Amino acid sequence: MHIFFSGIGGTAIGPLALIARQAGFDVSGSDKQDSQYIDYLRRKGIEGITIEQTTEAITSRHEQKPIDWYVYSSAVAIEQPDNPELTFVESHGIRTSKRDELIRYITEEKNLQMIAIAGTHGKTTTTAMTIWLFKQLGIPVSYSVGAKIEFGDMGHYDPGSKYFIYEADEFDRNFLTFSPVLSIITGIDWDHQDIYPTREDYNTAFRQFIEQSQRVCIWHDDADKLDVSPNEKIAILKKNDYPLSALLGRVNRENANIVAQAVMQLLGKDTFLEIIEILDLFPGVSRRFEKITDNIYSDYAHTPPKIRGALQIAQETANQNVVVVYEGLHNTRQHFIKDELADLFIGIKKLYIVPSYRAREDQSLEDLTPEKLRDILTSPADIEPSTLNQTLSGKIQAHAEAGDVVLCLSASGGGSLDEWLRRQFKKQLA
């Protein structure tokens, strides 16, 4: 079967393309812009990636080898409902779906049981921790995670595996496609208001996800938000009831604890402290307080709870000597979180604001420029609107040399602060 992935450079579609190739399918794809991650996919053996999404390009690919299944990211349909690729595949009767349908197909065909990690924040790190733990326990595993990890690819299929560990995204209701054998819910805070207009809509989706899961681990405060009670399949955990791991960052220590509890329940192991010792050696993931060079870090935090978690780690490292470069993920999201942004950066030394990364935008909304975001914020005292240029690069370097920790809160993908940062400071994606 030939599967064509549209938006193959994305952190959800790209890993799935790797999984499909390893599972024996022919894989090709397209994206509207080149990126370091697309280079990474090419080095992993995925050829036939075109950096254009036109009728001519997909026609040429289809003529070389007929496309059997066209998989596209949610952003493609939202940003371009008249996308020429979609028009082409529909006119040729080619099977078309978002990623969730293909993931369900692969897991069912390969007889894999899903371990799903869901939640507004903490999904990626917790998914990576679960993968790390299974690998260290010597248990073969297939998986998909939304960030690069040092101990494997972002997506992997192991023919000897029983479990498929999946970062189950609630955006576009993706996670409601599945009925996991185990679900870990890391934290719930209303997000993706373009999909869930009210907080209750958001919470209802998580209740449905819990109902579809065979077994669930969830924190007590999140269970209260959803009004769910413990029973034979729902384990409700209190954060203060378990020994903390030695990992840097309070949120990382909490993630380690919920992974340990969930895996113990699934595998029937009763060696909590032994599992925590394994998780204490967890090497982390890219884009989560990832060191780019001395004193300069990149983090994907883009909602207020995620930002607070990233700031806590930075301040645990450098006390008050924290400088932040902030790139909002979507102008639309900035409108929904602007009230929380007002005092979100209390306690940091200086804040640079660069233009928000645009994707899946509501074009009717005002452009919240760095200057307009500065006027919304009440802290810190020193806020500087900026752009991704050599002046900003020099200032970041000067802060790092002075001993400040520079935390860059960034989107991902082509043209983002994260990609610019890596070019400026010479760290390449391996």
N, C-alpha and C positions, 0 to 999 in steps of 0.2 A: 504494500500500500504506500502510495506517495502522499505525504502530508505537507501542506504548504502553510507556514506560520507567518501571518501578517503582524508586524510589530515585534519581530523576533529579537530586537535589542532590549526589550523590556525585561524587568526582573521576574516577571511571572511567565511570560511566553518563552523566553530564552531557555530557562532550565527545563521546561517541558519539551522543547525541541531536542535537548540533550537526552532526556529520558526516552523519547520516541526513537531516536537513532539507536540507542543502546538496546532498546527492546526489539529491534529488527526492522523498523520502518524506514523507507526512503524519506529524507527530510530536505526541504528547501524553505526559502522565506524571503521576506522583504522588510524594509523599514524606511521611514522618511528621512532619517539622518544616520550617518555613520557614528560609531562610538567605540570606546576601548573594549566594551563588552562584546560587540560584534566581532572585533578582532580576536577576542578570546574564543568565541564560538568557532571561528574559522580555524584557529589553531587546534581546536578539539575535533576537527574533521568535518564540520558542517559546511559544505560548499553550496554554491547556488544561491547566495544571499545577494539580493539587489538593493541598492540604496536609491530606490525610487518606487513609487506605488502608482504605476500607470497601467493602462490597458495593454499597451505594447509590451511592457516587461512581463506581465503575467501570461499574456498570450504566448510569448516566446518560451517561457518556462513550461507551460502546458503542452506546447508542441514538442519540446525535447522529451518530456515524459509526462503523460497525462496525470493531472492532479486528481486524487480520489477524495481528499478531505481538506477543506480550507478552514484553518483555525485563526481566529482574530482576537485581538485584545479589545476590551471594553472601550478604550480610548478611540479606536478606529471608528466604531459605530457612532460614538457620541460626537466626535469632532468632524467626521465626514460621513454623514448618512448616505450621500451619493458617491461614496468612494468607488473609483473605477474598478478596483479589484472585486469588491462586493457585487457590483453590477455584472462583471464578467462571469464570476462563478455561479451567480443565480441564473444567468442566461444559458449557462452550459449544464445546468442540473447537477453541479458538484455539491457534495455534502458540505454543509457550512455550520459551524458552531463556535462558541467561545471555548475557553480552555477547560472549563469544568466538565463538559461532556466527554472530551477526549481523555481526561484523567480518569473519569469513571469507567470508560471503555477499557483503558489499559489495566486498571486495577482489577476489573472483573475478568478480563481475558487471562491475566497472569495469576489470578486467584490470590490477590494481595489483600490483607486486612489493613484498613486505614487507621492510623493514629493521627488525629487532627489537632493542631494547635491554633486556637482562635482567640480573638480579643482585639480591642481597639489599639492597645499598645503592648509591646513585649513579645509579639508573635515570632519575629525573626530570630531574636536571640534565644528564646525558649525552644523553638524548632531546632536550631543548631545545637543547643545543649542536649536535646533528646537524641539527635543523630550521634553526637560525640559519645554519649553514654552507651548507646547500643554498640558502637564500634569498639569501645574500650571493654565492653562485656563479651566481645567476640561473637555478637549476634548479627548475621547478614541482614542488611536493610536496604530498601529502596527509599528514595525521598525527593522532595522538592523544597528548597528554602530560598527566600528572597534576597539573599546577599551572598557574596563570595566568602567561602570558608577555607581555612588553611588545610583542613584535613579531608578535602574532597571537592568535587564539582558542586555547583549550585543545584544541579539536578542529576540523579543517578538511578539507574535500574540495575539491580543485582538479581540474576536468574535464580539464585539460591535463597532469596529472601522470602519471609512470610509476611512482613509488615511493610507498609508504605507510610512514611512519616511526611505529613503535608502541612505546610503553612496555609491554613484555610482562611482566605480573605473574605471579609463580609461585604466588600465593595461589590456592587451590582448583584448582591445576594448569592455570590459564588458558592459560599459554604453550604447553602441549603440544598445543593445537589447531592450531598453525601450522607451516608449513615455509618459513621466511624465506629470501630470497636472500642475506641477510647478517645475522648476529647478532653484537652486541657484548655481551660479558659483563663487567660493571663490577666485580664483587666478590662473593664467596660466603661467607656465614657463616650457619649454621643458624638458620632463622626459621620462623614459622608452625607451631609445634609441634602445633597442633590439626589440621593437615592432614598434616604429616610428623612422625610420632611419634619418629623417630630421625634422627640426622644422616645416616645412610646412605640413608634414604628420600629425604631432601632432595637429597643429591648424585646419587642415581640419576635423579631427575627432570631435573636439569641435564644429565646425560650423555645422556638421551633427547632433550632439546632440542637439544643439539649434533648428535646423529645426524640429527635432522630438518632441520637447517639446511644450506644449500648451501655457506656460507662462514662462518667464525667467527673473531673476534678475542678473545683472552682473556689475562689477565695470567698470568705464570709461576707465581705462588704459588697462584692458583686452579686452574690446570691440574694442579698437583701434588696439590691436594686431591681432584680428580676422577680422578686417575691417567689423564690423556689426554696423548697425545704429538702433536707437530707433524706435519702431513702436508700433502697438496696443498690441503686445504680448511681446516685449522686453523692459524692464525697465533698463536704464543705469544710474547708480548711481555714484556720485562724493563723494569721501571719506570726503571731507571737508564741505559738504552741510548739515550734520546732527549732532545733539548733540551727543557727545560721551558718552558712558556709563562709569561707575566707575570701571570697571573690571581692574585687573592687566594685563599689557601688551598691547601694541598698537594693535597688531594683534587680540587679543581677543576683544578689543573694536570695531574694524572694523567688526569682525565676528558678534558681537551682533547687529550692525547697519544694516547689510544686511539681517539678519534673521528678524528683526523687520519690515523692509520695505517689504520683501517678504510675510510674514504672513499677514500683513495688507492688501496687495493686494488680497491675496487668500480668506481671511475670511471677507473682507469688513469692517475691523475695522479701526477707525481713531484715535486711542488712542496711538500714537507712544510713548509718554513719559511713559505711564502706562506699555506698553510692555517692554520698556527699564528698568524700575524699576524691573520687574520680572527677566529679564536677568541679572541684576546686582547681583542677588542672586544665579546665576548659580554656582554650586559647583565644576565644572571642570570634567575632565575625567582622567582615569589612563594613564600614559605614556606621558602626556602633562604637563611638569613642575610639575610632581607629587612628593610630599614630601614623601621620604622613611623614613627618620628620620631627626633630627634637622640638617639643613644646607646641606642635601644631597638630590638631586632631580634626577629623571629619565625622559627623554624625547625622543620620537620616531623620532625627527627631523633627516632627512637623506638626504635632498636635500639642496643646498645652501640657497634658500629663507626660508625654514623651520628652518635651523640652525640659520640664522640671527634673525628670530623671537624668537627662544628660548633664544638666547644670549641677545636680547633686554630685555626680561622679567627678566632674571637673573641679568642683569646690572641695571635694574630699581629697583631691590631688594637690590643689594649689591654693586652698583657702580663698582669700579675697582677690588674688592676683589672676582673675579670669577675664579674658577679653573674648567677646562673641562676635562672629560674623554671621548675620542672619539672612538667609534666602528663603522666603516663604514658599511652600509647596502649593501652588495654585493661587491666583488672585481671588478666586471664588472662596476658597477656604479662609483667606484673610478677613473677608467680610463676616464670616460666621464666628471667628475667634477673636475679633479685634477688641472686644471688651476684656477678654482674659489676657490679651497681649499687654494691656495697659501697665500692669505691674508684674509681669511675668519675669522680668530680668532684674529684679531687685537683688542687690548684693554683688553685681559684677562691676568690673572696673571701667570698661568701655564697650559700647555696642556700635558696630558698623552694620548698616542695613543696605543690602543690594536688591535690585529688582527681583520680584517673585518669579519663580519658574512657572511657565504657563503650559497648561494641558487641561483638556476637558473643561474649558472655561464657560461661564455664563457671560456672554458678550454684552448683556444689558447692564452689567455691574460697572461701577466706577473703577478706574484703574487706581489701586492703592499703591502709589509710587513710594519709594523710600522716604521722600519728604513728608508725604501724608501719613505714613506709618509712624514716623518720628513724632509728628504732632499728636498722635493718639497716645503715645507712651508717656507714662509718668516717671519712669525710671529706666536706666540709670540717669545720672545728671549729664553724662558725656555720651551723646548719640550723634553719629555722623553718617548721613546718607552717602552712598558710594556706588561705584561700578566696578566690574571685573577688569581692572587695568593694572598697569605697572605701578601706579601710585599706591593702590591698595596692597599689591604684592610687597612693596617695600615697607609699608607700615606693619603688615603681618610679620615680616621678617624681623623688623626692629623690636616688636613686642616679644617675639620668641627669644631673641638674643638677650633681652633685658630680664628674662626669667618668667615672663607671663605665660600662662597656658592659653593658647588661642583655640577656641572651640568654634568650628565652622558648621553651622546648622544648615544643611543643604539638601536639595532634591538630588536625583540621580539622572544619569542619561546625558546625551549629547548637549553641550552648551550650559550645563549646570555648574554651580559653584564648585561642586566636588570634582568634576572633570577638570575644570580650570585649575584648581588647587594642585592636582596631581601633575599637570603640565608645568606649573610654575616651580614646583619643588621636587621635580624629577623622580617621583615614585611611580613606577609603571605597574599596571595590572599584570600579574604573572600568568 
